[in-house]
């Protein structure tokens, strides 16, 4: 999908947020096409996504040291 094929919001704040999200999605599509893994947090776990397969790597918990400051 090219950027001229989508409707871009006219409001400057919405447009900035939309274009940032669009750029991230394009990067994710490229990573999937090349078979690169993507890492993110989902449902409290660090997750690796590779070739459409999800693998839970490690549970993510809150860092209590940072919360007490």
TORSE-708707 format. One record per atom (N, C-alpha, C, O): residue number from 1; residue in one letter; atom name; x, y, z. Coordinates in nm, 4 decimals, decimal comma. Example, Ala and Ser with C-alpha at 12.3 -4.5 7.8 and 13.67 -1.06 7.14 Angstrom:
2
i=1	aa=A	at=N	px=1,3190	py=-0,5690	pz=0,7800
i=1	aa=A	at=CA	px=1,2300	py=-0,4500	pz=0,7800
i=1	aa=A	at=C	px=1,3200	py=-0,3300	pz=0,7800
i=1	aa=A	at=O	px=1,4236	py=-0,3319	pz=0,8465
i=2	aa=S	at=N	px=1,2850	py=-0,2250	pz=0,7080
i=2	aa=S	at=CA	px=1,3670	py=-0,1060	pz=0,7140
i=2	aa=S	at=C	px=1,2900	py=0,0030	pz=0,7870
i=2	aa=S	at=O	px=1,3409	py=0,1138	pz=0,8039
END
This chain:
69
i=1	aa=X	at=N	px=0,0838	py=-0,1168	pz=0,0000
i=1	aa=X	at=CA	px=0,0000	py=0,0000	pz=0,0000
i=1	aa=X	at=C	px=0,0890	py=0,1240	pz=0,0000
i=1	aa=X	at=O	px=0,1853	py=0,1325	pz=0,0763
i=2	aa=X	at=N	px=0,0571	py=0,2171	pz=-0,0836
i=2	aa=X	at=CA	px=0,1330	py=0,3411	pz=-0,0904
i=2	aa=X	at=C	px=0,0623	py=0,4489	pz=-0,0107
i=2	aa=X	at=O	px=-0,0581	py=0,4409	pz=0,0137
i=3	aa=X	at=N	px=0,1380	py=0,5497	pz=0,0295
i=3	aa=X	at=CA	px=0,0817	py=0,6541	pz=0,1142
i=3	aa=X	at=C	px=-0,0248	py=0,7360	pz=0,0417
i=3	aa=X	at=O	px=-0,1113	py=0,7943	pz=0,1071
i=4	aa=X	at=N	px=-0,0209	py=0,7421	pz=-0,0906
i=4	aa=X	at=CA	px=-0,1228	py=0,8180	pz=-0,1628
i=4	aa=X	at=C	px=-0,2523	py=0,7395	pz=-0,1796
i=4	aa=X	at=O	px=-0,3510	py=0,7947	pz=-0,2282
i=5	aa=X	at=N	px=-0,2545	py=0,6127	pz=-0,1408
i=5	aa=X	at=CA	px=-0,3740	py=0,5298	pz=-0,1502
i=5	aa=X	at=C	px=-0,4569	py=0,5309	pz=-0,0226
i=5	aa=X	at=O	px=-0,5633	py=0,4691	pz=-0,0186
i=6	aa=X	at=N	px=-0,4112	py=0,5990	pz=0,0811
i=6	aa=X	at=CA	px=-0,4834	py=0,6013	pz=0,2077
i=6	aa=X	at=C	px=-0,5296	py=0,7428	pz=0,2378
i=6	aa=X	at=O	px=-0,4732	py=0,8397	pz=0,1870
i=7	aa=X	at=N	px=-0,6316	py=0,7538	pz=0,3200
i=7	aa=X	at=CA	px=-0,6841	py=0,8834	pz=0,3578
i=7	aa=X	at=C	px=-0,6101	py=0,9320	pz=0,4818
i=7	aa=X	at=O	px=-0,6170	py=0,8700	pz=0,5879
i=8	aa=X	at=N	px=-0,5399	py=1,0425	pz=0,4675
i=8	aa=X	at=CA	px=-0,4635	py=1,0999	pz=0,5781
i=8	aa=X	at=C	px=-0,5499	py=1,2063	pz=0,6471
i=8	aa=X	at=O	px=-0,6061	py=1,2924	pz=0,5794
i=9	aa=X	at=N	px=-0,5612	py=1,2021	pz=0,7796
i=9	aa=X	at=CA	px=-0,6415	py=1,3031	pz=0,8504
i=9	aa=X	at=C	px=-0,5897	py=1,4443	pz=0,8265
i=9	aa=X	at=O	px=-0,4696	py=1,4650	pz=0,8094
i=10	aa=X	at=N	px=-0,6804	py=1,5406	pz=0,8254
i=10	aa=X	at=CA	px=-0,6431	py=1,6803	pz=0,8026
i=10	aa=X	at=C	px=-0,5940	py=1,7504	pz=0,9288
i=10	aa=X	at=O	px=-0,5127	py=1,8425	pz=0,9205
i=11	aa=X	at=N	px=-0,6420	py=1,7082	pz=1,0448
i=11	aa=X	at=CA	px=-0,6001	py=1,7688	pz=1,1708
i=11	aa=X	at=C	px=-0,4515	py=1,7390	pz=1,1922
i=11	aa=X	at=O	px=-0,4112	py=1,6229	pz=1,1845
i=12	aa=X	at=N	px=-0,3695	py=1,8406	pz=1,2189
i=12	aa=X	at=CA	px=-0,2248	py=1,8175	pz=1,2337
i=12	aa=X	at=C	px=-0,1871	py=1,7158	pz=1,3410
i=12	aa=X	at=O	px=-0,0959	py=1,6356	pz=1,3207
i=13	aa=X	at=N	px=-0,2563	py=1,7183	pz=1,4553
i=13	aa=X	at=CA	px=-0,2246	py=1,6227	pz=1,5621
i=13	aa=X	at=C	px=-0,2608	py=1,4805	pz=1,5216
i=13	aa=X	at=O	px=-0,1835	py=1,3875	pz=1,5443
i=14	aa=X	at=N	px=-0,3778	py=1,4638	pz=1,4618
i=14	aa=X	at=CA	px=-0,4188	py=1,3311	pz=1,4163
i=14	aa=X	at=C	px=-0,3281	py=1,2816	pz=1,3044
i=14	aa=X	at=O	px=-0,2940	py=1,1634	pz=1,2990
i=15	aa=X	at=N	px=-0,2894	py=1,3716	pz=1,2157
i=15	aa=X	at=CA	px=-0,2049	py=1,3338	pz=1,1030
i=15	aa=X	at=C	px=-0,0689	py=1,2842	pz=1,1515
i=15	aa=X	at=O	px=-0,0177	py=1,1839	pz=1,1018
i=16	aa=X	at=N	px=-0,0109	py=1,3539	pz=1,2478
i=16	aa=X	at=CA	px=0,1194	py=1,3139	pz=1,3010
i=16	aa=X	at=C	px=0,1133	py=1,1752	pz=1,3644
i=16	aa=X	at=O	px=0,2009	py=1,0918	pz=1,3414
i=17	aa=X	at=N	px=0,0105	py=1,1514	pz=1,4436
i=17	aa=X	at=CA	px=-0,0063	py=1,0213	pz=1,5076
i=17	aa=X	at=C	px=-0,0326	py=0,9121	pz=1,4038
i=17	aa=X	at=O	px=0,0225	py=0,8024	pz=1,4130
i=18	aa=X	at=N	px=-0,1163	py=0,9425	pz=1,3059
i=18	aa=X	at=CA	px=-0,1503	py=0,8454	pz=1,2024
i=18	aa=X	at=C	px=-0,0274	py=0,8076	pz=1,1204
i=18	aa=X	at=O	px=-0,0046	py=0,6896	pz=1,0938
i=19	aa=X	at=N	px=0,0516	py=0,9063	pz=1,0804
i=19	aa=X	at=CA	px=0,1694	py=0,8780	pz=0,9982
i=19	aa=X	at=C	px=0,2740	py=0,7978	pz=1,0753
i=19	aa=X	at=O	px=0,3421	py=0,7131	pz=1,0177
i=20	aa=X	at=N	px=0,2868	py=0,8243	pz=1,2057
i=20	aa=X	at=CA	px=0,3800	py=0,7462	pz=1,2872
i=20	aa=X	at=C	px=0,3338	py=0,6004	pz=1,2949
i=20	aa=X	at=O	px=0,4150	py=0,5089	pz=1,2812
i=21	aa=X	at=N	px=0,2048	py=0,5789	pz=1,3166
i=21	aa=X	at=CA	px=0,1511	py=0,4425	pz=1,3218
i=21	aa=X	at=C	px=0,1658	py=0,3724	pz=1,1878
i=21	aa=X	at=O	px=0,1962	py=0,2532	pz=1,1822
i=22	aa=X	at=N	px=0,1441	py=0,4464	pz=1,0801
i=22	aa=X	at=CA	px=0,1567	py=0,3899	pz=0,9461
i=22	aa=X	at=C	px=0,3008	py=0,3472	pz=0,9184
i=22	aa=X	at=O	px=0,3246	py=0,2416	pz=0,8599
i=23	aa=X	at=N	px=0,3970	py=0,4301	pz=0,9610
i=23	aa=X	at=CA	px=0,5383	py=0,3965	pz=0,9403
i=23	aa=X	at=C	px=0,5762	py=0,2700	pz=1,0167
i=23	aa=X	at=O	px=0,6503	py=0,1864	pz=0,9651
i=24	aa=X	at=N	px=0,5265	py=0,2555	pz=1,1378
i=24	aa=X	at=CA	px=0,5544	py=0,1357	pz=1,2177
i=24	aa=X	at=C	px=0,4949	py=0,0125	pz=1,1499
i=24	aa=X	at=O	px=0,5597	py=-0,0919	pz=1,1430
i=25	aa=X	at=N	px=0,3717	py=0,0244	pz=1,0997
i=25	aa=X	at=CA	px=0,3082	py=-0,0892	pz=1,0330
i=25	aa=X	at=C	px=0,3845	py=-0,1287	pz=0,9069
i=25	aa=X	at=O	px=0,3999	py=-0,2477	pz=0,8795
i=26	aa=X	at=N	px=0,4327	py=-0,0309	pz=0,8294
i=26	aa=X	at=CA	px=0,5127	py=-0,0626	pz=0,7110
i=26	aa=X	at=C	px=0,6406	py=-0,1363	pz=0,7488
i=26	aa=X	at=O	px=0,6825	py=-0,2292	pz=0,6797
i=27	aa=X	at=N	px=0,7019	py=-0,0942	pz=0,8586
i=27	aa=X	at=CA	px=0,8236	py=-0,1601	pz=0,9053
i=27	aa=X	at=C	px=0,7937	py=-0,3034	pz=0,9485
i=27	aa=X	at=O	px=0,8728	py=-0,3939	pz=0,9218
i=28	aa=X	at=N	px=0,6806	py=-0,3246	pz=1,0149
i=28	aa=X	at=CA	px=0,6418	py=-0,4598	pz=1,0559
i=28	aa=X	at=C	px=0,6159	py=-0,5483	pz=0,9343
i=28	aa=X	at=O	px=0,6539	py=-0,6654	pz=0,9337
i=29	aa=X	at=N	px=0,5520	py=-0,4936	pz=0,8320
i=29	aa=X	at=CA	px=0,5271	py=-0,5709	pz=0,7100
i=29	aa=X	at=C	px=0,6578	py=-0,6109	pz=0,6434
i=29	aa=X	at=O	px=0,6719	py=-0,7233	pz=0,5952
i=30	aa=X	at=N	px=0,7530	py=-0,5187	pz=0,6410
i=30	aa=X	at=CA	px=0,8833	py=-0,5477	pz=0,5804
i=30	aa=X	at=C	px=0,9553	py=-0,6572	pz=0,6594
i=30	aa=X	at=O	px=1,0136	py=-0,7481	pz=0,6002
i=31	aa=X	at=N	px=0,9516	py=-0,6491	pz=0,7926
i=31	aa=X	at=CA	px=1,0163	py=-0,7500	pz=0,8769
i=31	aa=X	at=C	px=0,9531	py=-0,8873	pz=0,8550
i=31	aa=X	at=O	px=1,0239	py=-0,9877	pz=0,8475
i=32	aa=X	at=N	px=0,8193	py=-0,8923	pz=0,8446
i=32	aa=X	at=CA	px=0,7516	py=-1,0192	pz=0,8194
i=32	aa=X	at=C	px=0,7928	py=-1,0772	pz=0,6841
i=32	aa=X	at=O	px=0,8187	py=-1,1969	pz=0,6719
i=33	aa=X	at=N	px=0,7985	py=-0,9901	pz=0,5822
i=33	aa=X	at=CA	px=0,8330	py=-1,0360	pz=0,4469
i=33	aa=X	at=C	px=0,9749	py=-1,0917	pz=0,4415
i=33	aa=X	at=O	px=1,0014	py=-1,1864	pz=0,3675
i=34	aa=X	at=N	px=1,0658	py=-1,0341	pz=0,5189
i=34	aa=X	at=CA	px=1,2049	py=-1,0787	pz=0,5199
i=34	aa=X	at=C	px=1,2291	py=-1,1922	pz=0,6197
i=34	aa=X	at=O	px=1,3382	py=-1,2490	pz=0,6233
i=35	aa=X	at=N	px=1,1287	py=-1,2253	pz=0,7002
i=35	aa=X	at=CA	px=1,1418	py=-1,3342	pz=0,7966
i=35	aa=X	at=C	px=1,2152	py=-1,2958	pz=0,9233
i=35	aa=X	at=O	px=1,2618	py=-1,3827	pz=0,9970
i=36	aa=X	at=N	px=1,2261	py=-1,1651	pz=0,9498
i=36	aa=X	at=CA	px=1,2926	py=-1,1199	pz=1,0717
i=36	aa=X	at=C	px=1,1979	py=-1,1357	pz=1,1900
i=36	aa=X	at=O	px=1,0766	py=-1,1227	pz=1,1738
i=37	aa=X	at=N	px=1,2507	py=-1,1632	pz=1,3075
i=37	aa=X	at=CA	px=1,1631	py=-1,1718	pz=1,4253
i=37	aa=X	at=C	px=1,1230	py=-1,0330	pz=1,4734
i=37	aa=X	at=O	px=1,1953	py=-0,9354	pz=1,4537
i=38	aa=X	at=N	px=1,0071	py=-1,0264	pz=1,5363
i=38	aa=X	at=CA	px=0,9622	py=-0,9039	pz=1,6022
i=38	aa=X	at=C	px=0,9446	py=-0,9370	pz=1,7485
i=38	aa=X	at=O	px=0,8968	py=-1,0450	pz=1,7832
i=39	aa=X	at=N	px=0,9825	py=-0,8453	pz=1,8336
i=39	aa=X	at=CA	px=0,9698	py=-0,8655	pz=1,9773
i=39	aa=X	at=C	px=0,8807	py=-0,7568	pz=2,0354
i=39	aa=X	at=O	px=0,8967	py=-0,6389	pz=2,0038
i=40	aa=X	at=N	px=0,7869	py=-0,7968	pz=2,1205
i=40	aa=X	at=CA	px=0,7003	py=-0,7011	pz=2,1871
i=40	aa=X	at=C	px=0,6382	py=-0,7673	pz=2,3099
i=40	aa=X	at=O	px=0,6520	py=-0,8876	pz=2,3316
i=41	aa=X	at=N	px=0,5693	py=-0,6851	pz=2,3897
i=41	aa=X	at=CA	px=0,5038	py=-0,7357	pz=2,5108
i=41	aa=X	at=C	px=0,3569	py=-0,7572	pz=2,4795
i=41	aa=X	at=O	px=0,2904	py=-0,6696	pz=2,4243
i=42	aa=X	at=N	px=0,3069	py=-0,8753	pz=2,5156
i=42	aa=X	at=CA	px=0,1662	py=-0,9084	pz=2,4947
i=42	aa=X	at=C	px=0,1197	py=-0,9946	pz=2,6111
i=42	aa=X	at=O	px=0,1808	py=-1,0968	pz=2,6423
i=43	aa=X	at=N	px=0,0124	py=-0,9532	pz=2,6742
i=43	aa=X	at=CA	px=-0,0480	py=-1,0281	pz=2,7857
i=43	aa=X	at=C	px=0,0524	py=-1,0593	pz=2,8957
i=43	aa=X	at=O	px=0,0483	py=-1,1677	pz=2,9538
i=44	aa=X	at=N	px=0,1427	py=-0,9660	pz=2,9252
i=44	aa=X	at=CA	px=0,2373	py=-0,9836	pz=3,0338
i=44	aa=X	at=C	px=0,3588	py=-1,0691	pz=3,0011
i=44	aa=X	at=O	px=0,4322	py=-1,1077	pz=3,0920
i=45	aa=X	at=N	px=0,3822	py=-1,0997	pz=2,8741
i=45	aa=X	at=CA	px=0,4979	py=-1,1790	pz=2,8325
i=45	aa=X	at=C	px=0,5748	py=-1,1062	pz=2,7227
i=45	aa=X	at=O	px=0,5161	py=-1,0376	pz=2,6390
i=46	aa=X	at=N	px=0,7063	py=-1,1223	pz=2,7243
i=46	aa=X	at=CA	px=0,7870	py=-1,0825	pz=2,6110
i=46	aa=X	at=C	px=0,7648	py=-1,1888	pz=2,5047
i=46	aa=X	at=O	px=0,7858	py=-1,3075	pz=2,5299
i=47	aa=X	at=N	px=0,7223	py=-1,1468	pz=2,3852
i=47	aa=X	at=CA	px=0,6821	py=-1,2392	pz=2,2799
i=47	aa=X	at=C	px=0,7723	py=-1,2209	pz=2,1585
i=47	aa=X	at=O	px=0,8066	py=-1,1086	pz=2,1214
i=48	aa=X	at=N	px=0,8099	py=-1,3322	pz=2,0975
i=48	aa=X	at=CA	px=0,8816	py=-1,3289	pz=1,9706
i=48	aa=X	at=C	px=0,7856	py=-1,3768	pz=1,8624
i=48	aa=X	at=O	px=0,7263	py=-1,4841	pz=1,8741
i=49	aa=X	at=N	px=0,7706	py=-1,2975	pz=1,7580
i=49	aa=X	at=CA	px=0,6884	py=-1,3376	pz=1,6442
i=49	aa=X	at=C	px=0,7808	py=-1,3555	pz=1,5244
i=49	aa=X	at=O	px=0,8525	py=-1,2637	pz=1,4847
i=50	aa=X	at=N	px=0,7774	py=-1,4755	pz=1,4680
i=50	aa=X	at=CA	px=0,8606	py=-1,5050	pz=1,3511
i=50	aa=X	at=C	px=0,7797	py=-1,5927	pz=1,2573
i=50	aa=X	at=O	px=0,7317	py=-1,6992	pz=1,2962
i=51	aa=X	at=N	px=0,7651	py=-1,5478	pz=1,1347
i=51	aa=X	at=CA	px=0,6909	py=-1,6213	pz=1,0323
i=51	aa=X	at=C	px=0,5498	py=-1,6579	pz=1,0788
i=51	aa=X	at=O	px=0,5013	py=-1,7680	pz=1,0528
i=52	aa=X	at=N	px=0,4852	py=-1,5646	pz=1,1474
i=52	aa=X	at=CA	px=0,3479	py=-1,5867	pz=1,1925
i=52	aa=X	at=C	px=0,3343	py=-1,6708	pz=1,3175
i=52	aa=X	at=O	px=0,2230	py=-1,6891	pz=1,3669
i=53	aa=X	at=N	px=0,4435	py=-1,7224	pz=1,3700
i=53	aa=X	at=CA	px=0,4407	py=-1,8045	pz=1,4918
i=53	aa=X	at=C	px=0,4776	py=-1,7198	pz=1,6129
i=53	aa=X	at=O	px=0,5758	py=-1,6456	pz=1,6099
i=54	aa=X	at=N	px=0,3989	py=-1,7310	pz=1,7190
i=54	aa=X	at=CA	px=0,4270	py=-1,6592	pz=1,8425
i=54	aa=X	at=C	px=0,4932	py=-1,7523	pz=1,9426
i=54	aa=X	at=O	px=0,4566	py=-1,8692	pz=1,9554
i=55	aa=X	at=N	px=0,5919	py=-1,6975	pz=2,0135
i=55	aa=X	at=CA	px=0,6592	py=-1,7750	pz=2,1172
i=55	aa=X	at=C	px=0,6761	py=-1,6859	pz=2,2386
i=55	aa=X	at=O	px=0,7370	py=-1,5794	pz=2,2298
i=56	aa=X	at=N	px=0,6224	py=-1,7289	pz=2,3524
i=56	aa=X	at=CA	px=0,6391	py=-1,6542	pz=2,4761
i=56	aa=X	at=C	px=0,7798	py=-1,6800	pz=2,5279
i=56	aa=X	at=O	px=0,8200	py=-1,7948	pz=2,5464
i=57	aa=X	at=N	px=0,8539	py=-1,5730	pz=2,5512
i=57	aa=X	at=CA	px=0,9923	py=-1,5870	pz=2,5942
i=57	aa=X	at=C	px=1,0050	py=-1,5781	pz=2,7460
i=57	aa=X	at=O	px=1,0689	py=-1,6622	pz=2,8093
i=58	aa=X	at=N	px=0,9433	py=-1,4750	pz=2,8033
i=58	aa=X	at=CA	px=0,9647	py=-1,4509	pz=2,9450
i=58	aa=X	at=C	px=0,8506	py=-1,3663	pz=3,0002
i=58	aa=X	at=O	px=0,8044	py=-1,2744	pz=2,9325
i=59	aa=X	at=N	px=0,8039	py=-1,3952	pz=3,1218
i=59	aa=X	at=CA	px=0,7012	py=-1,3092	pz=3,1803
i=59	aa=X	at=C	px=0,7609	py=-1,1733	pz=3,2166
i=59	aa=X	at=O	px=0,8743	py=-1,1647	pz=3,2637
i=60	aa=X	at=N	px=0,6846	py=-1,0697	pz=3,1945
i=60	aa=X	at=CA	px=0,7276	py=-0,9344	pz=3,2266
i=60	aa=X	at=C	px=0,6502	py=-0,8886	pz=3,3492
i=60	aa=X	at=O	px=0,5272	py=-0,8931	pz=3,3508
i=61	aa=X	at=N	px=0,7215	py=-0,8450	pz=3,4507
i=61	aa=X	at=CA	px=0,6575	py=-0,7957	pz=3,5721
i=61	aa=X	at=C	px=0,7001	py=-0,6517	pz=3,5946
i=61	aa=X	at=O	px=0,7957	py=-0,6031	pz=3,5341
i=62	aa=X	at=N	px=0,6289	py=-0,5862	pz=3,6809
i=62	aa=X	at=CA	px=0,6622	py=-0,4477	pz=3,7128
i=62	aa=X	at=C	px=0,7915	py=-0,4416	pz=3,7924
i=62	aa=X	at=O	px=0,8230	py=-0,5309	pz=3,8711
i=63	aa=X	at=N	px=0,8645	py=-0,3348	pz=3,7700
i=63	aa=X	at=CA	px=0,9864	py=-0,3116	pz=3,8444
i=63	aa=X	at=C	px=0,9518	py=-0,2257	pz=3,9654
i=63	aa=X	at=O	px=0,9308	py=-0,1051	pz=3,9520
i=64	aa=X	at=N	px=0,9456	py=-0,2866	pz=4,0828
i=64	aa=X	at=CA	px=0,9046	py=-0,2146	pz=4,2031
i=64	aa=X	at=C	px=1,0036	py=-0,1064	pz=4,2441
i=64	aa=X	at=O	px=0,9643	py=-0,0104	pz=4,3104
i=65	aa=X	at=N	px=1,1282	py=-0,1185	pz=4,2075
i=65	aa=X	at=CA	px=1,2275	py=-0,0162	pz=4,2425
i=65	aa=X	at=C	px=1,1934	py=0,1154	pz=4,1744
i=65	aa=X	at=O	px=1,2003	py=0,2205	pz=4,2381
i=66	aa=X	at=N	px=1,1565	py=0,1126	pz=4,0464
i=66	aa=X	at=CA	px=1,1223	py=0,2345	pz=3,9741
i=66	aa=X	at=C	px=0,9918	py=0,2957	pz=4,0219
i=66	aa=X	at=O	px=0,9747	py=0,4171	pz=4,0112
i=67	aa=X	at=N	px=0,9002	py=0,2171	pz=4,0738
i=67	aa=X	at=CA	px=0,7721	py=0,2689	pz=4,1172
i=67	aa=X	at=C	px=0,7794	py=0,3406	pz=4,2521
i=67	aa=X	at=O	px=0,6918	py=0,4216	pz=4,2824
i=68	aa=X	at=N	px=0,8807	py=0,3132	pz=4,3334
i=68	aa=X	at=CA	px=0,8896	py=0,3731	pz=4,4650
i=68	aa=X	at=C	px=0,9602	py=0,5091	pz=4,4625
i=68	aa=X	at=O	px=0,9621	py=0,5789	pz=4,5638
i=69	aa=X	at=N	px=1,0161	py=0,5463	pz=4,3524
i=69	aa=X	at=CA	px=1,0901	py=0,6738	pz=4,3447
i=69	aa=X	at=C	px=0,9971	py=0,7879	pz=4,3151
i=69	aa=X	at=O	px=1,0411	py=0,9024	pz=4,3049
END
